[in-house]
Amino acid sequence: MQRDYIYKPNGEVPPGEQLPEDLRRLALGVEYCGARLHGFQKQASAAETVQAHLEQALSSIANEPVTLVCAGRTDAGVHATNQVIHFDTRAVRPQRAWVQGVNTHLPDSVRVRWAREVPAQFHARFSARARSYRYLIHSAPTRSAQAAAEVTWTQHPLDIEAMRKGAAHLLGRHDFTSFRASQCQAKSPVRDLTRLDIARVGQLIVLEVSANAFLHHMVRNITGVLMAVGRGERKPEWVREVLESRDRTAGGVTAPPFGLYLVDVEYPKEFDLPESQPGPLLVPLPLGRLGTDTPLL
């Protein structure tokens, strides 16, 4: 016997069902610099989180308490150019209010880029088909003073060709247990990695990673392994050995959070969300343009 649908704030709405008549669902595209933030998720012990800032700002504009759901929670120090959130509200406001108005209540490190009313069936997390990250590495003898918290610095030269050969072992559908954090709460370690490109962009080495979903610390752990290959400490074939071991201790260190950016979340076309450049500003290239060495545009 099928159970009747019961509305839950910001929850999944089955096909054919609707929100209560006085509610509407809004999706927002959000950008933030995570350098001085304690991650996305709201915490009782830390006020400086993306979620806390957004909910406070949205509540001020809506004139009612607002809670939200995001496409994927990011850790402390991690950035985003195209994080997607949604929330349910009774407030009726012009689109400008949900963008410029909300931004007036946010710190400089967090910005709303766009707002759109969406169907009840849209869910920022569960409707997402794929997510993409970029990881920015500055390989140079000295650390740059201009982007100390926006890129990861290494004084060691990195062999990009060796890193690409190692990365090729990770493409496809695999058990990524070796690349998940010990505290990861995902039910399954299996993920479908559809893109892992590496290239020089200006003075940076950029990794671009796309998958249907990611495990906790998965991109940072992959980056850490590939950087070891790039430094010549390991052969490219070691990446396959780490993957097949299904043992987190086989993979070594986790790369720092500072160079990591959530740059794209893909949704079905039916939701008609705005298209955005992946970014960040240091990498003004569309997704899929890192397969070969590409000069900065």
matplotlib code that plots the C-alpha trace (Angstrom):
import matplotlib.pyplot as plt

x = [0.0, 1.5, 1.9, 0.6, 3.1, 3.9, 5.7, 9.1, 10.8, 13.3, 12.8, 12.3, 8.9, 7.7, 6.5, 2.9, 3.0, 3.3, 4.5, 1.8, 0.0, 1.6, 5.2, 7.5, 11.0, 13.9, 17.4, 20.4, 23.9, 26.5, 30.2, 32.5, 36.1, 36.6, 39.9, 38.5, 35.4, 34.8, 33.3, 29.8, 27.8, 26.4, 28.1, 27.2, 30.9, 31.7, 29.7, 31.8, 30.3, 28.7, 25.4, 25.1, 25.8, 23.4, 20.5, 20.9, 20.9, 18.0, 16.0, 16.4, 15.1, 12.3, 11.4, 11.0, 13.4, 15.0, 16.9, 18.6, 20.0, 23.2, 24.5, 27.5, 29.1, 32.6, 35.3, 37.0, 39.3, 37.6, 36.1, 33.2, 32.3, 29.0, 27.6, 23.8, 21.4, 17.6, 15.1, 11.3, 9.7, 6.4, 8.0, 7.3, 10.2, 11.5, 14.5, 16.7, 16.0, 17.2, 20.5, 21.5, 19.4, 20.8, 24.3, 24.0, 23.7, 26.6, 30.4, 32.6, 33.7, 30.2, 28.1, 24.8, 25.3, 21.7, 18.3, 15.5, 12.1, 12.1, 9.6, 8.8, 10.7, 14.0, 16.4, 19.9, 21.5, 19.4, 18.6, 22.3, 23.6, 27.3, 29.7, 33.0, 35.9, 39.1, 42.3, 44.9, 48.5, 51.3, 54.6, 57.4, 60.5, 58.7, 55.0, 53.1, 51.9, 48.9, 47.1, 48.3, 44.9, 43.4, 45.9, 48.1, 51.8, 54.6, 58.3, 58.8, 58.6, 55.7, 55.9, 52.4, 52.8, 53.5, 50.5, 48.3, 49.4, 48.6, 45.2, 44.2, 43.9, 41.1, 38.8, 35.6, 33.5, 35.5, 35.5, 37.3, 37.7, 41.4, 40.5, 37.8, 38.3, 37.9, 35.0, 33.1, 29.5, 28.6, 26.8, 28.8, 32.5, 31.7, 31.8, 31.9, 34.8, 34.1, 36.9, 40.3, 42.3, 45.6, 47.2, 49.2, 47.1, 49.3, 51.6, 49.3, 48.8, 45.1, 43.3, 39.7, 37.7, 34.1, 32.0, 28.4, 29.3, 32.3, 33.3, 34.6, 38.1, 38.1, 39.4, 42.1, 43.2, 43.4, 45.4, 47.8, 48.5, 49.0, 51.3, 53.5, 53.7, 54.5, 57.4, 58.8, 58.4, 56.1, 55.6, 52.2, 51.3, 51.3, 48.0, 46.3, 47.9, 46.4, 43.0, 42.9, 44.1, 40.9, 42.9, 43.0, 46.4, 48.0, 47.3, 49.4, 48.6, 45.6, 46.3, 45.5, 42.0, 43.2, 43.4, 40.1, 37.0, 33.6, 33.1, 30.0, 26.9, 25.0, 21.2, 18.5, 17.7, 14.1, 15.0, 16.3, 19.0, 21.3, 24.5, 27.6, 31.3, 33.1, 36.0, 37.6, 38.9, 42.4, 41.2, 38.9, 38.3, 35.1, 34.9, 36.7, 39.4, 42.2, 42.9, 46.1, 48.3, 46.3, 47.6, 45.7, 43.1]
y = [0.0, 3.3, 5.8, 9.4, 12.1, 14.2, 17.4, 18.0, 21.4, 21.4, 17.7, 15.6, 15.9, 12.9, 13.4, 14.5, 16.0, 19.7, 22.0, 23.3, 26.2, 28.9, 27.7, 28.1, 26.6, 28.7, 27.7, 29.9, 29.8, 30.7, 31.6, 31.7, 31.9, 29.3, 30.6, 32.1, 29.9, 26.7, 24.9, 24.9, 23.1, 25.0, 24.2, 24.9, 25.6, 27.8, 30.8, 31.4, 28.9, 29.4, 27.9, 30.1, 33.2, 32.3, 31.3, 34.5, 36.7, 34.8, 35.0, 38.8, 39.2, 36.6, 38.0, 34.5, 31.7, 30.0, 26.8, 25.4, 22.4, 22.4, 20.3, 19.2, 20.2, 21.6, 21.5, 24.3, 26.2, 24.9, 27.3, 27.3, 29.2, 27.4, 25.8, 25.3, 25.6, 25.5, 26.4, 26.6, 29.9, 31.7, 35.0, 36.6, 38.8, 39.9, 38.0, 41.0, 40.8, 37.2, 38.2, 41.8, 42.1, 38.9, 39.9, 43.1, 40.9, 38.6, 39.0, 39.7, 36.0, 34.8, 35.9, 34.8, 34.8, 34.0, 33.0, 31.1, 29.7, 26.0, 23.1, 21.2, 18.2, 20.1, 19.2, 20.7, 17.5, 14.6, 16.2, 16.7, 14.4, 15.3, 17.6, 19.0, 20.3, 22.1, 21.9, 24.7, 24.1, 26.7, 24.9, 27.4, 27.9, 30.5, 30.9, 33.7, 36.5, 37.2, 33.9, 32.3, 30.9, 30.4, 27.9, 25.1, 25.8, 23.3, 24.1, 20.9, 20.7, 18.5, 16.2, 16.7, 13.9, 11.4, 12.7, 12.3, 8.7, 8.0, 9.8, 7.5, 4.6, 6.4, 7.0, 5.0, 3.3, 2.1, 1.4, 4.5, 3.3, 4.2, 7.8, 8.4, 9.9, 7.6, 9.6, 9.4, 8.6, 7.6, 4.2, 3.1, 3.9, 3.3, 6.4, 7.0, 9.3, 10.8, 13.3, 13.8, 16.3, 18.0, 21.0, 24.2, 27.3, 30.3, 29.7, 27.1, 23.4, 22.7, 19.4, 19.2, 16.3, 15.3, 12.5, 11.5, 12.2, 12.4, 10.8, 12.9, 14.2, 12.2, 15.0, 16.1, 12.5, 11.9, 15.1, 14.1, 10.8, 12.4, 15.1, 12.3, 10.9, 14.3, 14.8, 11.5, 9.8, 7.1, 5.7, 6.3, 2.6, 3.2, 5.0, 1.8, -0.1, 2.3, 2.2, -1.6, -2.0, -0.5, 0.7, 4.4, 4.0, 3.0, 6.5, 8.8, 12.4, 14.4, 17.5, 20.9, 22.4, 25.8, 24.9, 23.1, 24.7, 23.3, 24.7, 23.1, 21.0, 19.5, 19.2, 18.0, 20.6, 20.6, 22.7, 25.5, 26.7, 29.5, 28.5, 29.8, 29.8, 27.3, 29.6, 30.5, 33.8, 32.4, 29.7, 31.4, 28.3, 26.2, 22.7, 20.1, 22.5, 21.1, 17.9, 19.4, 22.2, 25.4, 28.9, 31.4, 33.2]
z = [0.0, -1.0, 1.8, 1.4, 0.8, 3.8, 3.2, 4.9, 4.7, 1.8, 1.3, -1.8, -3.4, -5.4, -9.1, -9.2, -5.7, -4.9, -2.1, 0.3, -1.5, 0.5, -0.2, -3.1, -3.7, -4.7, -6.0, -5.7, -7.2, -4.6, -4.7, -1.7, -0.6, 2.1, 3.4, 6.6, 6.8, 8.8, 5.8, 4.4, 7.1, 10.0, 13.3, 16.9, 17.7, 14.7, 13.5, 10.4, 8.0, 4.6, 5.6, 8.8, 6.8, 4.1, 6.4, 8.4, 5.2, 3.6, 6.8, 6.9, 3.3, 3.8, 7.2, 8.4, 9.5, 6.5, 6.4, 3.2, 1.5, -0.7, -3.6, -1.6, 1.7, 1.4, 4.1, 5.9, 3.5, 0.4, -2.1, -4.5, -7.7, -8.4, -5.3, -5.6, -2.7, -2.4, 0.3, 0.8, 1.8, 2.1, 1.2, -2.2, -3.3, -6.7, -8.0, -7.4, -3.6, -3.5, -5.2, -4.5, -1.3, 0.2, -0.7, 1.3, 4.4, 3.6, 4.3, 1.3, 1.2, 0.3, -2.7, -4.3, -8.1, -9.3, -8.0, -9.7, -8.6, -9.3, -9.4, -6.3, -7.6, -7.7, -4.9, -4.8, -3.6, -5.0, -8.4, -9.2, -12.0, -11.7, -9.9, -11.0, -9.0, -9.9, -7.8, -8.3, -7.6, -7.7, -8.3, -7.7, -5.5, -3.3, -2.3, -3.9, -1.6, -3.9, -3.6, -0.4, 0.6, -2.9, -4.3, -2.9, -3.1, -3.6, -4.0, -5.9, -9.7, -10.9, -13.9, -15.5, -18.0, -15.2, -13.3, -16.4, -16.8, -13.1, -13.4, -16.3, -13.9, -12.0, -14.8, -14.9, -12.3, -9.3, -5.6, -4.3, -0.7, -0.9, -1.6, 1.0, 4.4, 7.4, 8.6, 5.3, 5.8, 2.2, 2.0, -1.0, -2.0, -5.7, -7.9, -11.6, -12.5, -15.9, -16.2, -14.6, -16.7, -15.8, -17.5, -17.0, -17.0, -16.7, -13.7, -12.2, -12.6, -12.6, -12.0, -13.3, -11.9, -12.7, -11.3, -10.5, -6.8, -4.6, -1.3, 1.7, 0.8, -2.4, -4.6, -2.1, -1.6, -5.4, -5.7, -2.9, -4.7, -8.1, -6.6, -5.2, -8.7, -10.1, -7.7, -8.9, -5.5, -7.1, -10.6, -12.4, -12.0, -8.2, -8.6, -9.9, -7.0, -4.5, -6.1, -6.2, -2.6, -1.2, 1.7, 2.7, 4.3, 1.0, -0.5, 1.7, 2.6, 1.9, -0.2, 1.5, 1.1, -0.2, -3.9, -4.1, -5.8, -6.4, -9.9, -11.4, -10.5, -13.4, -13.3, -15.8, -18.4, -17.3, -14.3, -16.5, -14.2, -15.4, -17.0, -15.2, -16.0, -13.8, -12.8, -10.5, -11.9, -12.1, -14.6, -17.1, -19.2, -19.8, -18.5, -20.6, -21.8, -19.7, -21.6, -23.2, -22.0, -22.6, -22.4, -20.1, -22.1]

ax = plt.figure().add_subplot(projection="3d")
ax.plot(x, y, z, "-o")
ax.set_aspect("equal")
plt.show()
